[in-house]
Amino acid sequence: MPAVLCDITNTLRHGDVCILSASDPLVFEVKAGAKLNQRGKRQLAKLQQLHSFLETDSASEFRGRKGTTKRIELDVSPRDNLQALNDCIAHAQRDGQHVVQPEPGVTYAAIYTNTKPDVDAISSKLVGEANAVFFLNDGKNDRAWAPYMPFVASIRDEEHLLDFIEGRLFLIVVIDAQVLCDLMSNDEWAVRYRPVHDYVIQCLHRPSKSFIGLSGQFFRRAGYEFASLAWIAEAHRPSLERLKDFAGDNFDPLDHSAHERSLLEFFGPDDEWTQKAHPFTC
């Protein structure tokens, strides 16, 4: 069975060694002595919480969030635009820069620093209503890539990868979040983008006034993992349908002040939806 030393990765934040023996990893600490000090006891407690979550797919106060968090497997296999990204880099190496749009709402720009960038050629492609811009070199330099798939697995050509690491290649990803909202919305669901909130894609079920949020961490997979917007929308459609089963009489009654506090926490203070929405999140 393969084993990974956690310290040599930028994504394994618990334990010393990770054993990849099943669909979920087995993570554990390695100590020289037989007794645990206070730090070791805290580490062990965190690992027990992690293993419980992996075994039961459920956790209370997960990452400091109130209530219970459940892990649900996505029904749709992931799709990405990695081939388009690597083709874009190859064209940029030859021509100095290149811009591609592999699907509606997704723009990749690759620029080599030995060429003066044609800003107009890039900006002319950005016609979105709600653009989220990812400067991937900043994410690399600031070591902000975790917990996403590392760029060493995304940039396939070793010469292109070295150019990116050493700063000769500059990569920009622009995501039009409104396209994702349009893909997820229909007659029953109103969907909008709020970049400053934890749940950047907010979906309101019009008949029941219940809502679901897509986290900023998941949304940023489009920028750092080059995930397809169409896949994100398709993968979350079953979650929207499942939420309808909880609507109506299945909601626990809440007093008015608790209702408002929950809505303000989820949507923020500047929200017209807070008048009638039920505070339920997935």
N, C-alpha and C positions, 0 to 999 in steps of 0.2 A: 504493500500500500504506500502511496506517496505521502511524504511528510514535508511540511514547510516550516522553516524557522521564521516565526512571525516578525522578528526584528528587521529582516531584510525586505519586507514589503511595506507599502504605504497604505495598505487597506486593512490588514489584520491588526486590530487595536487591543485585543484581549489575549492573554495567555502567552506562552513562550513557543509552543509547538502546535501546529494544526495538522491533524491526520485526516486525509481525504478518503475516508472508507465508505461513505454512503452519500446520499443526496445532500445531507447536511454535514458540515465538518464537525470533528471532535477536537476541541481546543482544551489544552491543559497547561498548567504551570510546571516548571522543572526547578526543583530546589536542591541545594547541596546537602542541607541538613534535614533531619527527621521532624523538627518542630517548626511551626510557623510563627513568625512575629506578627505584629499588628498589621503591617502592610500586606503580608502574605495572606492573612485572614480576610482582609478586604478584597484582595484579588480573587480568592476562592469563592467568596460570596457573590461577586460579580459573575464569575464563570458559572456558578450554579443557576443564577438567574438567566444567563444566556442559554444554557443547556435546556432549562425548563421551557423557554420560549421556542427553541428549535423543536423540542419534542411535542409540545402541545399546541403550537401555533397561536398562543395567546399569552398576554402579559398585562399586568396592571402597572400603571404609572410608567409606561414605556418611554424612555428618554425624557422623563419629566412631564409627559403629557398626562392630563387627567383622564380617569376612566380606564377602560380596557381596550387594548389594541389587539386585533386579530390579523394573522397573516393568511392571505388567500392567494393561491396559485393562479397566475394569469392563464386564461384559456387559449390565448392566441400566441403562437411562437413569435419571438422578437424578429423584427426586420430593421435593417439599417441602410445607410447610404455610404458605407465605407468604400465601396468601389468607386463611387463618384468622387469622394474626397481624394483618393489616391490618384485617380486620373487627373484631377484638378492640379495636384502638386506636380505631376509629370509635365503637364502643359506649362505650368509656371516656370519650371526649371529651364524649359526651352525658350519661352517667350518673355520671361521676367515677371509676369503675373497672369493670373487666370481667375475667372469667376464662373461658377456653375450653379444651376438651380435644379437639383435632382428631382424635386417634387414641389408642388405649390407650398409656399410659406417657408422654404428652406433655401438658404444661400450660403455657399462656401466661397471664400476668397483666399487664394494663395499668392503671396508676394515675396519675391527674392530681393534682398536688401541691396544687391548690386545694380538694381534698376530703380529709377525714380517711379514711384507708383502713379498710375493714372487714376486719380481719385474719382473723376467723373465717370469712368467706366464702371467703377465699383458702385458708386452711389446711385447710378441710373438703374441698377437692378433692385434697389431697396425701395419698393413702393408699398410696403406693408403698412397696416394701420396701427399695429402694436408690436414694434420690433424689439426683440431682446437680443443684445449684441454680446458675443463671447469672444474676447481677445485671448486666444489660446496660449500665446506666449506669456501673458501675464499669469495665467493659471499654472503654467509650467514653472515660471520663475518664483512664484509665491508658494509653490508646493500645495496648491489648492485643488489638486485633481482628485484626491480621495473624497468619497468612496467609489469613484467611477472607474470604469475600465481604463487602465493606464494607456497613455499615448504610445508607449513602445509596442503595444499590441494593435494599435490602429494604423500607424504609418508603416506600411509593409516594406518599402524599399529601404535598405540600410543606409544608403547615401542620403535619401530624403530625411530619414530619421536623424542622422547626424547633423544635417543642415538645420533642422528644427531645434535640436538640443543646443547647438552652438550659436544660434541666433541669426543664421543666414536666411532662414525661411520663416516668414510671418504668416500665421493662419488666423482667419476671422470666420466665425459662424454667426449668421443672423437668422433668427427664428421669428416669423410673424405669428405671434400667439393668437391673433384673431382668426387665422386659418384653422388652428386647432379648435378654437371655440366654435367655429362654423361647422366643423366636422362632427362635433359632439352634440350640437343643439338640434332640436326638432320641435314639433308642436307641443310636446309635453315638457321639454327641458329648455330653460334659459341658461346660457353659459356665457361667462365673461372672464376677462383677464385682469388680475389685480397684482402687479409685480411686487408691491411692498409687503404683501401678506404672506404668512406661512403657506397658505393654500392659494397658489397663484391662479389656478383655474377653478372657478366657483360655479357650481351647477345647481340651479333651483328647479325643483319639480313643481310645475305650476299648479296641478290639481291639488296636491297634498301639502304644498308649501314646505316640504322637506328639502334638505340640501346635502350635497356631497362636495368634497374638495379634493383637487389633485395637488399634491404637495409640490413646493418649489424644488425639492430634491429630485423628485421623479421628472419634473419638467426639464430640469437641466441635463437630463440624459440626452436630450436632443442636441445640446451644445457640446457636451464632453464625450459622449459615446456615439454621436451621429445617428441616434435613433430616428426612425421614420415617424413623422407626425401622424400619418395615416395609421400606422401601427399603434401609436399611443391612444388615439381615439378609438380604434377597434378593440384594443385590449381592455379599455375601461367601460365599454358599452355594457358588458354583462354586470359590472358593478352598479351601473345606473339602474338596470332592470331589477337587480336584487334589492336595491334600496326601496323600490316601489312596494315590495312586500312588507316593509316596516311602516308604511305610511298609515294615516288614518287612526284607527282605534288602538294600534299597537304602540303608540307613543305614550310614555309615562307622563302624567300631568305635572306641569311645572308652575310654580308661582310666577307672577309677572316679572319680578326683579331678577330671579334666577334665569328666566328666559332671556331677558335683555342682556344680562352679563354674558351668557353663552354666545349670543349672536354677536355682541361687540368683540368678544375674543376671537371668534371665527372670521367675521367679515371686516372688522374695524369700525371706527366711529362714524364714517362718512357714507353710510350705506342706506339706500332706500329699501332694500330687501328686508331690513330688520323689522319692518312693521308687521309682517305676517308669517315669516318663515319659521319652521320648526327646527330647533337646534339638534340636528342629528348628522354625524359625520362618519365617513368611512376612510 
